[in-house]
Amino acid sequence: MSDENTPEPAAAPEPAIVPEPAPVRKRRARRVALAALPVVLVLAAVAGAGAYTKVTVDGADRTVPTRLWQKPAHEPAKDPAGDIERGRSTTELSKLLLPVPSGFRLGPDSGTYGNDAEISGPAATAEMKDGGRGLSGRQRREFEKRVDKLHVQGLAVRTYASDDNDLVVDTQLVWMKDKKAVRDLYTFRHELLDSIGVLRDGPKIDGHRRNASCFLNPKEGKRRVEGMFCMAYEGEVMVIFSASGTAPFRKADVAELVKDQLNHITSPGEYI
């Protein structure tokens, strides 16, 4: 016989929801931050170059076929003395930048730097350290110590736009006083980008297969602007190239520019 005053049995408690474990952060996170240091200096340039190319392409006369160069090597003018249009060469670092080659002109501004500029070591170091914003106090202090150990002497920037308005290239040279740090930074960043598996392998740089590597943006359908990123080193100089262009993207021509830039660093007199 039931008793109306008998309490009903308590409902079984719902099973506790165990939260999924958060992904473990790799111990190399700080090394990743270090590897990205020079990239901080080119992100705005990449975006600017892409936007410049897209605007130029959108306003171009599509009834005129794009002219391609007859040969990939870029022959400089015979007498660059006093030719400001080929880029400044008034300092030790600016002399290492490849003069504007035939078929190109000075391009759009690289972020806030302009299209042909140089900043001092302390200024470049400060900008690198600024890339550590968002890190905890301890991590940021460690980050800044690593930046100081690079002994950055200066940063030189030059951009190039093709006369056909279908290619924009941004070049940045970061001069450091520690050759081993330059090599280590290049090696780690190359391994990092290669392991991510998102970027496609770019062309090899003739004569510089051990100290230069290039990557192409992921293939995403039929897009009108393609991109390519190259990094290299020569002695105390880290070289960063970012290029944007219309399809068909002239990756072989960008590779030639990278090769000419590296050769110019080792033998400036032969490439000016």
N, C-alpha and C positions, 0 to 999 in steps of 0.2 A: 504494500500500500504506500502510495507516495505521500510525502509530507510537504505541503506548500512552503513550510518554513525551512526546509532543507536546502542549503545553498548549493547552487550548481557547481560542478567541478571547474576549477580554474582552467582557462584555455592554455594549451601548451605554448610556451614562449616561442616566438619566431626565431629561426636560426640567425645567429649574429652574422652580419655581413663583413667578411674579412676584406679589407681594402687590398687592392693589388699592389704589390711592392713597387715603389718608385724605381725607375731605371737607375742603375748604378752609374754614377759619373766616373768616367775614366780618369785615371790618375794623370793622364797626359793633357788634361784640360788646360793647365797653365802653359804647357808647351804649345798647345794649339793657339793660345792667345799670343804667345811669342811669335809663332810662325806667321800669324796674321798681321804682324806689325806693319810691314811695308804695304800690305794690302789696304790698310786703313787709308793710306795716302792716295790710293788710286780708285777707290770706290766711286767717288763723285765724278772722277774723270771718265770712268766706264759709262756711267749713266748719262753724262753730258755728251759723250761721243755718240752713244746710241741715239739719243734724242736729236742731236744735230743731223745725223745721217738720215733719220726717219723724216724729219722736216724737209730736208733737201730732196729726198726721194719723192715725197708726196707732192712737191711743187715742181718736179722735173717734167720735161716734155717727153712723154713716152713714145712719141713717134720717131724719136732719134735713138738709134741703137747705142748701147754703151760701148765705148772703145776700150779695148784691152791693150796692155803694153805688148810690144812685139818681142821683148825679152825681159826676163825677171830681174836681171842685175840693174842697179840704178847708177847711172853714170853722173857724177857731180859736174857742176860747171867748171870751166877751166880756170877762172880767176875769181875766187870767192872773196878776195880782199875787199873789205868795206861793204860787202853785200849783206845788209841787215836782213833782207828777206830770207836768207838761208840760216838765220839764227845767230845769236850773239856768241862770242867766243872770247870774252874779256877776262875770264877767271880760269883757274886750273880745272875746275869741275865742268864749267860750261864748254870748255874745249873738248871734253870727252863725249859730249852729245853729238850724234850724227847730224851733220849739216843737212838742211832740207834738200832731198835729192830731186833729180829731174822727174817731172810728172806729178810733183807735189808742191804744196805751199804750206805756210804756217796755218795750223788748224784752229779749232775753237778753244776757248779757255778750258784749262784743266782745273775744275773746281774753282777755288778762289785764287789760284796761282797765276792765271793768265796762260798764254800759249807758249811762252819762252821765258822761263824764270828760274831763279835759284834762291833757296833760303839757307840760312846758316845752320851749323850743327846744333847749337842750342835750340833754335826754333824748331828744327825737325825733331829733335829729341822731345821737346815739349808736346808736339803734336802726337808723337808716338805714345807718350805717357797718357795723353788725353784719351787714347783708345782703351785705357783701363777703367774708364768710368763704368760703374755698375758692379765692380768687384768689391768684395768685403775689404775692410781696412787692412787686414793682414795680407790678403791676396794682392791688393793693389800695391802695397809696399814692396812685395816680392816682385811683382810685375815691373815696377819702376826700377828696381835694382837690376833686373835683367836688361832693361832698356839701356841703362847707364853703362853696362858692360859691353854693349855694342860699340861704344865710342863713335857715335855718328858724327861725321865731320861736315856733312851738308847734303842737300837734296837739290837736284837739278831736274827741270821739267821741260819737255818740248812736245808739242802736238803737230801732227801732219794731216793734211786733208788732200786727197787726190784731186787733180785738175778735173777729173770726170765726176766729182762729187759722189762717188760710190764707195769711198773708203775713208775712215778716220782712224788714226793711230795715235795713241798716247804713250809717250816714253818717259820713264822716270828712272833716274840714277840715284841710288843711295850710297854715299861714300862712307865706309866704316874703316876704322883703324886696325881692326882685328881680322886678318884673312881667314883664320880658322872659324871665327864666328860667322863670317859670310858663307863659308862652305857648309857649315853645320846647319845654318838657317835654310839654305837652298835645299840641302838633302832632306831635311825633315819636311819641309813644305811640299817637295816633290812627292815623297812617300805618302804624305797625308792626302793630297789631291788625287793621287793614283789609287789610293785605297777606298776613297769615298764611292767611286763607281758611278758618279752622276755625270761628270764631264767626259767628253769623248777625247781620245788621243788626237793630238794635233800633229802637224808635220814635224819631221826631224830637222834640226838646224845643221847644215853641212859644215863640217869642221869643228862642231861644238856639241857633239852628242853627249858628252859627259858633263858639260856645264850649262846646258840649256834644255828646256822642255816647254812644250806648248800644249794647250788644251782647248778644245772647242766646246761651245755651249751645247747643252743637251738638244737632241733633235726633237722638235715639237711641231709636227705638222708642217704646213706651208707658211712659214713666216718670212717676211720681206727683209728683215734685218738679222744678220748672223753676227756672232761674236767669237773672239779668240783671245786667249790670255796666255802670255809667255813669261817665263821667269828664267833668269840666267845670272851668272856671276863671272867676273873677270878680275882676278887679284883682289883688291879691296873694294870693288864696286859691285853692288847688287843691281841688276837690270830688271825692270818691270815693264812689260809691253801689254797694252790692252787695245784691241782693234774691233771696230764695228763696221760692217759693210753690207751692201745689198747682195741678194742672190743673183747669180752664182758668186759666192764669197771667194775672194782672191787670197786664199790662205797661203799659196805658194809665194805670192808677192810680199805678204806680211813676213813670212819666214826669211825672205831675202833681206828685208829691212833689219830683222833681228840679227842676222849674220853680219850685215854691214856694220851695225852698231857695235857688236862685239869686236870685230876686226878693227874698227876705228879706235876703240879704247886701247888696244895693244899697239897700234901703229897709226896715230892720228894724222901724221903727215901724208900717208898714202891714201887717205879717204876724205880729204878736204880739197 
